[in-house]
Amino acid sequence: MLNTLPQQPADALLALIKLHNEDPRADKIDLGVGVYRTGDGATPVFAAIKAAEKRLLETQDSKAYLGPEGDMGFVRALMPWVFGKANPTMDGRIDGMQTPGGTGGVRLAVALAKRAGVNRVLMGLPSWPNHAQIYADLGVELKGFNHAGKDGKVDMDALRAAIAEAQAGDAILLHGCCHNPTGIDYSHADWDEIAGLLAAKGLLPILDLAYQGLGQGMEEDAYGVRRVLAAVPEALIAYSCDKNFGMYRDRVGAVYVMVSDPAQLGAVLSNGYALARAAWSMPPDHGAAAVRLILEDEGLVKLWQGELDDMRARMNQVRARLAGAGHAGSIDLAPLGAQNGLFSVLPLSGEQILKLRNDHGIYMAGSGRINVAGLTMDNIGKFIADLGAVAA
Ligand SMILES: Cc1ncc(COP(=O)(O)O)c(C=O)c1O
């Protein structure tokens, strides 16, 4: 029976990493990776995480099972950061559970939506490729619309039209901040309008917040999520700590549910527990426990915030330098200065992307997505010059 399974395509980004690793050129540049890099090209463990892990090692006295909800101390400690310190539970309407990374959060959010009767998800394209894979695996239809226009701004007309045409049984997935892959986020005025449109239409929002703090700051990056939640009766929120705590391989995430009636919250979450139990039983503990220890300790919070500020400052420095260059050949780099997070998309043809790789040792995804954290003050001049030569 197993012989009948056809070969699946290799993950394009993993294949790109392999090609980059095998390239002997000393001045090669890797813009394909999905993780933050320092100016020295490293992806270090946060000092705040190291300190929390040390404490965990000294104090953890059992590895006994938790429940499918994971570490509820972690889940609850995160809530004021996501939903605001003033009313993090929205009067008892929000609670959540730990998931294996933000991917587990998205997976559970879509599975819960499906259980509640959703059979189609509206989503701006391009998006993180795993979104579409999760919908396909769960048998939920994707209705795509254009996320951004040629002018490098959000295509609000496309979003308005998609919402206007939505039907009963639809949900809509929106990136909370630092849109992957375009870096093009909704403005505050856009979010205000979106919140009103979603409320008027009765569409179920699924909000994916995977990069809080990497855009403008922890508070600023939560604007859209909070604005939507203040306007609608119910929503699902998928959260990742894998970027803002640098925990990638430790798989730290959560899914939150907001209901209209607090009395229903337990019943809704029990569906999340049942889905988790049948999939991974319970999430891995270590990373979330370390994040919880940070969030419970004022000193460690300060240390973590400083490290997050440094990350953001470095990405902004790279973005400012790119934008300051004006054009690289026919490519206008100015919009990159106003975009957020790790990623941006360059309007390059497949041929140009291949030429950059083969002739100049510059590696990026086939979509033209670049990770700005792959650039340093040492290699950015070469990048702009080579891009200009290829896109002349
Ligand atoms: C938009 C978006 N959502 C969710 C995730 C999942 O993150 P995690 O690595 O925590 O599973 C990612 C990761 O790249 C992402 O870009």
The ligand as a MOL file (V3000), in Angstrom:
LIG
                    3D

  0  0  0     0  0            999 V3000
M  V30 BEGIN CTAB
M  V30 COUNTS 16 16 0 0 0
M  V30 BEGIN ATOM
M  V30 1 C 2.1780 34.2800 8.9760 0
M  V30 2 C 2.6990 33.1570 9.7880 0
M  V30 3 N 1.8680 32.5030 10.6090 0
M  V30 4 C 2.2890 31.4730 11.3640 0
M  V30 5 C 3.6020 31.0610 11.3360 0
M  V30 6 C 3.9960 29.8670 12.1920 0
M  V30 7 O 5.0330 30.0940 13.0470 0
M  V30 8 P 5.6970 28.9250 13.9040 0
M  V30 9 O 7.1000 28.8260 13.4440 0
M  V30 10 O 5.5710 29.3940 15.3150 0
M  V30 11 O 4.9290 27.6710 13.6710 0
M  V30 12 C 4.5050 31.7040 10.4840 0
M  V30 13 C 5.8920 31.2420 10.4030 0
M  V30 14 O 6.6460 31.5230 9.5210 0
M  V30 15 C 4.0380 32.7780 9.6970 0
M  V30 16 O 4.8620 33.4400 8.8710 0
M  V30 END ATOM
M  V30 BEGIN BOND
M  V30 1 1 1 2
M  V30 2 1 2 3
M  V30 3 2 2 15
M  V30 4 2 3 4
M  V30 5 1 4 5
M  V30 6 1 5 6
M  V30 7 2 5 12
M  V30 8 1 6 7
M  V30 9 1 7 8
M  V30 10 2 8 9
M  V30 11 1 8 10
M  V30 12 1 8 11
M  V30 13 1 12 13
M  V30 14 1 12 15
M  V30 15 2 13 14
M  V30 16 1 15 16
M  V30 END BOND
M  V30 END CTAB
M  END
